[in-house]
Amino acid sequence: IGASLKDIAILVRTNAEGQDIIAHLLRYQNSGQSKPDCKYDVVSNESLRLDGACTVNLLISSLQYLLNPEDGIARAHLGYEFSRLKEEGKDLNEVFIGANQALFENTLPSLFTRQKISLKKLPLFELTETLIEIFGLGNCQGELTYLQTFQNLVLDFTSRERNDLGAFLEWWEENKAKKSIQVSGEVDAVQLMTLHKSKGLQFKFVIIPFCSWSLDHDGMKSPRMWVKSSESPLSKAGYLPIKYSSALKETAFAEYYEEERSRCYLDNLNLLYVALTRAEHSMIVMAPAKYGKTVAKLLFESIATSDVLKLKWNEETKEWRSGDWSKNPSLDENNSKPSLKLKFYSSSQWRDKLVIRQTARGYFEPHDNTVVEKMRYGIHLHTVLSRIKYADELEGIIRQMVFDGLITGEEKAIIENLIAGLFDNKMIASWFEREWDVRTEVPILIPGGGDSRMDRLMLKQRKAVVVDFKTGEPKREDQKQVIGYLEVLHKMDFRHAEGYLLYIKTGDVVSVPPGKISKGKMKDESQLGLEL
């Protein structure tokens, strides 16, 4: 009927029901039965829990097995998750359950079994990255978002807590139910939420797949009521905690039972009202008949006892239908932002990424201590300029650097003097005035897949000025870098964009594309023993 996915909402009674729907759609989307011309994207901040993803569960089970290979539960968990992900057509019991640990490990990747001891010694984040590579989880396209979110949690844990495998697994058991993928409401995907969260919201299309919850309390989750009785000898006991049960109808607490049951019925009827009043255009309700007092049975009875509703009831298909599925001309065009999907999760050893540079211009050449001092102060100045947005923040930033141990008290006075020398240049000083909306250390994505970071971006209406701070000697590549920033800003529809290079060593300002050079007027540093 021409509806976009973001106009559709799936409403459920509990988060567990939402997880079942998400898991089913993920399996179906990744199976050969899914239709290539259909979309199955569903987003939910409640039900997209990480512990529902096969890849995350496989990582957790492998970590548990590495921590204690003698743990039979960890072994069974790892075997089940690996089979579910890689050997779905095989009998799990036949493949993995057995008394022989060597036979069990023969079914796992050889890299995992051969390196069990060395893997356990790796830092936590590196360990999970290595396991992703060993088990080939980076190719599971349907779950890459879960994998990426889990890795963010691991990195956050190691930075806040401690780099300990046992501590992380303990933390995960306590917090896994709270961790889910956080998504934007602008993505073109079906929204899935609980009925309680949907209160006050409206959606063009609503699907209620499990409209069959009980009108009464669930027997396993019945509350305790504080009751008292005027009958002897109970009257002497005062208030008593009694579990809610229909057996109370035949006791001295029948009045409390009836009051609680009426309150529960009313709450569930209100919830049904919420569910049936969220749709603007169309609604599909699935209400499987169940024994007992449920909202599904209530709907059936309402149709059966109403002469008006019975006219639209199909006894053969057990469907009640009203209206048609023709496209509503009032539906908005699809203005949602297209979602970007990862095609794979790239993981590799840090040893393959980090290479020690064998040469460095100027650093290993013979020089006196003055050169080293110049380089060090240049780095400090770059740090200060990258942190402050406005000139009146300078004192606080430098004081914080002293507090953090980045510079000493003696260096503080020198840096303040050098900054003052830079600010003697009116152009540089104007960049730190409060008339600008300032962003520092701005990350940007460059067309083609690269990324970079602007040192300073200043915005005023549709004007943008980008400044890159350089501590070394001028190079041709410096201007190319700023020109790349300007191209990105022009594509972002900034009518007027300017770029500058500030060479901290000399105080020179170079406009990009190449233009006039504004020479810096540094203060006399002879007293400092430096010549910046």
Buried (B, 14 or more C-beta within 10 A) or exposed (E): EEBBBBBBBBBBBBBEBBBBBBBEBBBEBBEEEBEEEEBBBBBBBBBBBBBBBBBBBBBBBBBBBBBEBEEEEBBBBBBBBBBBBBBEEEEBEEBBBBEEEEEBBEBBBEEBBEBBEEBEEBEBBBBBBBBBBBBEBBEBBBBBBBBEBBBEBBEEBBEEEEBEBEBBBEBBEEEBEEBBBEBEEEBBBBBBBBBEBBEEEEBBBBBBBBBBBBBBBEEEEBEEBEBBBEEEEBEEEEEEEBEBBEEBEEBBBEEBBEEBBEEBBEEBEEBBEBBBEBBBBBBEBEBEEEEEEBBBBBBBEEBEEEEEBEEEBEEEEEEBEEEEEEEBEEBEEEEBEEBEEEEEBEBEEEEEEEEEEEEEEEEEEEEEEEEEBBBBBBEBBBBBBBBBBEBEBBEEBBEEBBEEEBBEEEBBEBBBBBBEBBBEBEEBEBBBEEEBEBBBEBEBEEEEEEEBEBBBBBBEEEBBBBBBBBBEEBEEEBBEBBEBBBBBBEEEEBEEBBBBBBBBBBBBBBBBEEEEBBEBEBBEBEEBEBEB
